[in-house]
Amino acid sequence: MTNVSVVISVYNGEKWLVECLQSVLNQDYAGTIEVSIYNDASMDKTAEILQEWRLKFLERGFKVVIGLNDTGSPLGPGNAKHRAAIQSSGDYICWLDADDVMTEDRVSSQYEIASTDSTLLVGSQFWREPEGSTERYENWANRLTEEQLLTQIYTSNGPTLIFPTWFMSRLQYDMVGGIGGGRGVPDDLIFFYKHLKCRGKLKRIDRQLLMYRYHPDAMTFSVTEESIWLLRLKALEEGVLSKWPSFSIWNAGKQGRKLFRSLSLENQKKVTMFCDVDEKKIKKGVYIYEESKERPKPRISIVHFSKVARPIVLCMKMDLTGGGFEKNLESLQLKEGVDYYSFA
């Protein structure tokens, strides 16, 4: 069977690394597994743990590559992931974060799917540790339909396939151009959008193949919300708004107005109305963009959601109104990905 590289970057991972590596050793994949680890200038006992586990992997017939950033200054998660990938040699790449744990059938299950199409990015469902730590996020990611893997790519939740569950061909990784980015950069989302622009496909295995750990030291927390907002906005403008001659924004409040102000001038001129359920906003009747340099200043109507013109960009988060927003949206009988996209 084909050679698969399990690719891990690690920075100060001594708390979790043993459990992570044990899950790699436990894989039931019948082919050859290469373990490619890049130590990004760790200052704890990570290097000692890696040397100990190098011998364990070799004894079990695994290939092992361990790279080291010895400059004393971390490259950041994106660049370290790329170093771990390019030093590996497998035909397929199985991504794994050093604080996460795989089920023993993860590699074999994802290889079975990925090997059918080299353009696939294959993910899986996951569970959180501690349990319930990010319940809304976990429910969202694990319950997305196959269509929603594409229609919900602009939400604030990040990629619809969660990075630590990614499995892909090296051909596609090279086609996209590799992952990268310094500290505070949403490297996974950047790569995800580039993958789709390269006509890459998405597939999720609907089984939990990974324990995705939640803790305050996770690199996720180094990424700024503003950098994610700007990246999502650019993708929305290029992928959706460029094709729409006009559209409405659902939410005349803070988030909807922020979206309007953030749009290019061309796309601002396409906005025909805001819609809302708040009687105070609706009674006001109009939003005036006071900071605009345009003359006259843009004046956008505010209507009740039942009167909104499609297509629509939703600036409302799901599961926060006791089902009220979802009920209102369902009443309009719209099709996601045609009549609306979510941007919240």
C-alpha positions as CSV (number, residue, x, y, z in Angstrom):
1,M,0.0,0.0,0.0
2,T,0.9,3.6,-0.4
3,N,3.3,5.4,1.9
4,V,1.5,7.9,4.2
5,S,3.3,10.7,6.2
6,V,1.8,11.7,9.5
7,V,3.0,15.3,9.7
8,I,3.3,17.0,13.1
9,S,4.8,20.4,14.1
10,V,5.4,20.9,17.8
11,Y,6.3,23.8,20.0
12,N,6.7,23.2,23.8
13,G,4.5,20.1,23.5
14,E,5.7,18.0,26.4
15,K,2.3,18.0,28.1
16,W,0.6,16.2,25.2
17,L,3.2,14.8,22.9
18,V,3.4,11.3,24.3
19,E,-0.3,10.7,24.0
20,C,-0.2,12.1,20.5
21,L,2.7,9.9,19.4
22,Q,1.2,6.8,21.0
23,S,-1.9,7.3,18.8
24,V,0.3,7.3,15.7
25,L,2.0,4.1,16.8
26,N,-1.4,2.5,17.3
27,Q,-2.5,2.9,13.7
28,D,-3.9,-0.1,11.9
29,Y,-2.9,1.0,8.4
30,A,-1.5,-1.9,6.4
31,G,0.9,0.3,4.4
32,T,4.0,2.2,5.4
33,I,3.7,5.1,7.8
34,E,6.3,7.8,8.0
35,V,6.3,10.1,11.0
36,S,7.5,13.6,10.1
37,I,8.0,15.9,13.1
38,Y,9.3,19.4,13.1
39,N,10.4,20.8,16.5
40,D,9.9,24.6,16.3
41,A,12.5,25.8,18.8
42,S,10.8,24.1,21.8
43,M,12.3,25.1,25.2
44,D,10.8,22.3,27.3
45,K,11.5,18.5,27.1
46,T,10.0,18.1,23.6
47,A,13.4,17.2,22.1
48,E,14.1,14.5,24.7
49,I,10.6,13.0,24.1
50,L,11.1,12.9,20.4
51,Q,14.4,11.1,20.6
52,E,12.9,8.5,22.9
53,W,9.9,8.0,20.5
54,R,12.1,7.9,17.4
55,L,13.5,4.6,18.7
56,K,10.0,3.2,19.4
57,F,8.8,4.1,15.9
58,L,11.9,2.6,14.3
59,E,11.5,-0.6,16.3
60,R,8.0,-1.0,14.9
61,G,9.0,-0.4,11.3
62,F,7.9,3.2,10.9
63,K,10.0,5.7,9.0
64,V,11.0,8.7,11.1
65,V,12.1,12.2,10.2
66,I,12.7,14.8,12.9
67,G,13.5,18.4,11.9
68,L,14.6,21.1,14.3
69,N,14.5,24.9,14.3
70,D,17.6,25.5,16.5
71,T,17.6,29.3,16.1
72,G,15.8,29.8,19.5
73,S,13.0,31.8,17.8
74,P,9.9,29.9,16.7
75,L,8.9,30.1,13.0
76,G,5.2,30.0,14.0
77,P,2.6,27.2,13.4
78,G,2.1,27.7,9.7
79,N,5.7,27.7,8.7
80,A,6.5,24.8,11.1
81,K,3.7,22.8,9.6
82,H,5.2,23.4,6.1
83,R,8.7,22.4,7.3
84,A,7.2,19.2,8.7
85,A,5.5,18.5,5.4
86,I,8.3,19.3,3.0
87,Q,10.8,17.1,4.9
88,S,8.4,14.2,4.6
89,S,8.2,11.8,1.6
90,G,4.8,10.1,1.7
91,D,2.4,10.1,-1.2
92,Y,-0.3,11.2,1.2
93,I,-0.1,13.7,4.2
94,C,-2.1,13.1,7.4
95,W,-2.0,16.2,9.5
96,L,-1.9,16.0,13.2
97,D,-1.4,18.6,15.9
98,A,0.9,17.7,18.8
99,D,-1.8,18.1,21.4
100,D,-4.4,15.9,19.6
101,V,-5.0,12.2,19.5
102,M,-6.1,9.9,16.6
103,T,-8.2,6.8,16.7
104,E,-6.4,3.7,15.5
105,D,-8.3,3.6,12.2
106,R,-7.8,7.2,11.2
107,V,-5.1,6.8,8.6
108,S,-6.7,3.7,7.0
109,S,-10.1,5.2,6.9
110,Q,-9.0,8.5,5.4
111,Y,-6.6,6.9,2.9
112,E,-9.4,4.8,1.6
113,I,-11.3,7.9,0.6
114,A,-8.4,10.2,-0.4
115,S,-6.9,7.5,-2.7
116,T,-10.0,7.7,-5.0
117,D,-9.3,11.3,-6.0
118,S,-6.0,13.2,-5.6
119,T,-7.8,16.6,-5.4
120,L,-9.7,15.7,-2.2
121,L,-9.1,17.3,1.1
122,V,-10.6,14.7,3.5
123,G,-11.6,15.5,7.1
124,S,-13.6,13.8,9.8
125,Q,-15.8,14.4,12.8
126,F,-14.0,14.9,16.1
127,W,-14.7,15.2,19.8
128,R,-13.4,17.8,22.2
129,E,-11.3,17.3,25.4
130,P,-12.5,18.6,27.8
131,E,-16.0,17.5,26.9
132,G,-18.4,20.3,26.2
133,S,-15.6,23.0,26.0
134,T,-16.8,24.3,22.6
135,E,-20.2,22.7,22.3
136,R,-21.6,25.1,19.6
137,Y,-18.5,24.9,17.5
138,E,-18.3,21.1,17.7
139,N,-22.0,20.7,16.8
140,W,-21.6,23.0,13.9
141,A,-18.5,21.3,12.4
142,N,-19.7,17.7,13.0
143,R,-23.3,18.3,11.6
144,L,-22.5,20.1,8.4
145,T,-24.1,18.4,5.4
146,E,-22.0,17.6,2.3
147,E,-23.4,20.7,0.6
148,Q,-22.7,23.0,3.6
149,L,-19.0,22.0,3.5
150,L,-19.0,24.5,0.6
151,T,-21.8,26.9,1.4
152,Q,-20.6,27.7,4.9
153,I,-17.0,28.5,4.2
154,Y,-17.4,32.2,4.9
155,T,-18.5,31.9,8.5
156,S,-16.4,32.9,11.5
157,N,-16.0,29.3,12.5
158,G,-13.1,28.8,10.1
159,P,-12.7,26.0,7.6
160,T,-15.6,23.6,7.4
161,L,-13.1,20.8,7.6
162,I,-11.2,21.2,10.9
163,F,-7.4,21.4,10.3
164,P,-6.2,18.6,12.6
165,T,-8.5,16.2,10.8
166,W,-7.0,17.0,7.3
167,F,-5.7,14.2,5.0
168,M,-4.7,14.8,1.5
169,S,-2.4,13.8,-1.4
170,R,1.0,15.3,-1.7
171,L,0.1,16.2,-5.3
172,Q,-2.7,18.5,-4.1
173,Y,-0.5,20.0,-1.3
174,D,2.1,20.9,-3.9
175,M,-0.6,22.2,-6.3
176,V,-1.9,24.6,-3.6
177,G,1.6,25.8,-2.9
178,G,2.0,24.7,0.7
179,I,0.9,26.0,4.0
180,G,2.6,28.9,5.8
181,G,2.4,32.1,7.8
182,G,3.8,33.6,10.9
183,R,2.4,33.8,14.4
184,G,-1.2,35.2,14.5
185,V,-1.9,34.3,10.9
186,P,-4.9,31.9,10.1
187,D,-2.7,29.6,8.0
188,D,-5.3,26.8,7.9
189,L,-8.0,29.1,6.5
190,I,-5.6,30.6,3.9
191,F,-4.6,27.2,2.7
192,F,-8.3,26.1,2.7
193,Y,-9.4,28.9,0.4
194,K,-6.4,28.4,-1.9
195,H,-7.3,24.7,-2.1
196,L,-10.8,25.5,-3.2
197,K,-9.5,28.1,-5.7
198,C,-7.3,25.3,-7.2
199,R,-10.5,23.3,-7.7
200,G,-9.8,21.1,-4.8
201,K,-12.7,19.1,-3.3
202,L,-13.9,18.5,0.2
203,K,-15.0,15.3,1.9
204,R,-15.8,14.5,5.6
205,I,-15.9,11.0,7.1
206,D,-18.8,11.0,9.4
207,R,-17.1,9.3,12.3
208,Q,-15.1,10.8,15.1
209,L,-11.4,10.0,14.2
210,L,-9.7,12.6,16.3
211,M,-9.7,14.0,19.8
212,Y,-9.3,17.8,19.3
213,R,-7.9,19.2,22.6
214,Y,-9.0,22.6,23.9
215,H,-6.6,24.4,26.2
216,P,-5.4,28.0,26.7
217,D,-2.0,27.3,25.2
218,A,-3.4,26.3,21.8
219,M,-2.0,28.3,18.8
220,T,-5.6,29.0,17.7
221,F,-5.7,31.8,20.3
222,S,-2.7,33.6,18.7
223,V,-4.8,34.3,15.6
224,T,-6.5,37.7,15.6
225,E,-10.2,38.1,14.8
226,E,-9.5,41.0,12.5
227,S,-7.1,38.9,10.3
228,I,-9.8,36.2,10.0
229,W,-12.5,38.8,9.2
230,L,-10.4,40.3,6.4
231,L,-9.6,36.9,4.9
232,R,-13.3,35.8,5.0
233,L,-14.4,39.1,3.5
234,K,-12.0,38.8,0.6
235,A,-13.1,35.3,-0.1
236,L,-16.8,36.3,0.1
237,E,-16.3,39.2,-2.3
238,E,-14.4,37.1,-4.8
239,G,-16.4,33.9,-4.5
240,V,-19.9,35.2,-4.2
241,L,-20.5,39.0,-4.3
242,S,-18.6,39.3,-7.6
243,K,-21.3,37.2,-9.2
244,W,-24.3,39.0,-7.6
245,P,-25.6,42.2,-9.3
246,S,-27.3,43.1,-6.0
247,F,-27.9,41.7,-2.5
248,S,-29.4,42.3,0.9
249,I,-27.8,42.1,4.4
250,W,-29.6,40.3,7.2
251,N,-28.9,42.3,10.4
252,A,-29.2,46.0,10.6
253,G,-27.2,45.9,13.8
254,K,-23.5,46.1,14.6
255,Q,-22.3,43.1,12.5
256,G,-24.4,43.9,9.5
257,R,-23.2,47.5,9.4
258,K,-19.6,46.4,9.9
259,L,-19.9,44.2,6.9
260,F,-21.3,47.0,4.8
261,R,-18.5,49.4,5.8
262,S,-15.9,46.7,5.1
263,L,-17.1,46.0,1.6
264,S,-15.4,47.5,-1.5
265,L,-17.1,50.5,-2.9
266,E,-18.3,48.4,-5.8
267,N,-20.0,45.9,-3.5
268,Q,-21.4,48.6,-1.2
269,K,-23.3,50.0,-4.2
270,K,-24.9,46.5,-4.7
271,V,-26.5,46.5,-1.3
272,T,-30.2,47.2,-1.7
273,M,-31.4,46.8,1.9
274,F,-30.8,45.6,5.4
275,C,-33.4,43.4,7.1
276,D,-34.1,42.7,10.8
277,V,-36.7,41.8,13.3
278,D,-35.9,44.7,15.7
279,E,-38.9,47.1,15.5
280,K,-36.7,50.1,16.5
281,K,-34.3,49.5,13.6
282,I,-37.1,48.9,11.2
283,K,-39.0,52.0,12.3
284,K,-35.8,54.0,11.8
285,G,-36.2,53.0,8.1
286,V,-32.7,53.7,6.8
287,Y,-29.1,53.3,7.6
288,I,-26.9,56.2,6.6
289,Y,-23.2,55.5,6.2
290,E,-22.0,58.8,7.7
291,E,-18.2,58.0,7.3
292,S,-18.5,57.5,3.6
293,K,-16.6,59.9,1.3
294,E,-19.3,59.4,-1.3
295,R,-21.7,62.2,-2.0
296,P,-24.5,61.8,-1.4
297,K,-23.8,59.5,1.5
298,P,-25.2,55.9,1.0
299,R,-28.7,55.5,2.5
300,I,-29.7,51.9,2.8
301,S,-33.3,50.9,3.6
302,I,-34.1,48.7,6.6
303,V,-37.1,46.4,6.2
304,H,-38.7,43.5,8.1
305,F,-37.1,40.2,7.3
306,S,-40.3,39.0,5.6
307,K,-39.9,41.7,2.9
308,V,-36.2,41.1,2.2
309,A,-35.0,40.8,-1.4
310,R,-32.8,37.9,-2.2
311,P,-29.9,37.0,-2.5
312,I,-28.9,37.7,1.1
313,V,-25.7,37.7,3.2
314,L,-26.6,36.6,6.7
315,C,-24.8,38.3,9.5
316,M,-26.6,36.4,12.2
317,K,-25.0,33.5,14.1
318,M,-27.0,30.3,14.4
319,D,-28.1,28.7,17.7
320,L,-28.2,32.0,19.7
321,T,-31.8,33.0,19.6
322,G,-33.6,29.8,20.9
323,G,-34.4,28.8,17.3
324,G,-36.1,32.1,16.5
325,F,-33.7,33.2,13.7
326,E,-33.7,29.7,12.2
327,K,-37.5,29.7,12.2
328,N,-37.6,33.0,10.5
329,L,-35.1,32.0,7.9
330,E,-36.9,28.7,7.2
331,S,-40.2,30.6,6.7
332,L,-38.7,32.3,3.6
333,Q,-38.0,28.9,1.9
334,L,-34.6,29.9,0.7
335,K,-31.9,27.7,-0.6
336,E,-28.5,28.0,1.0
337,G,-25.7,28.6,-1.5
338,V,-28.2,30.1,-4.0
339,D,-30.4,32.5,-2.1
340,Y,-28.1,33.2,0.8
341,Y,-24.7,32.7,2.3
342,S,-23.7,33.0,6.0
343,F,-21.1,35.5,7.1
344,A,-21.2,35.4,10.9
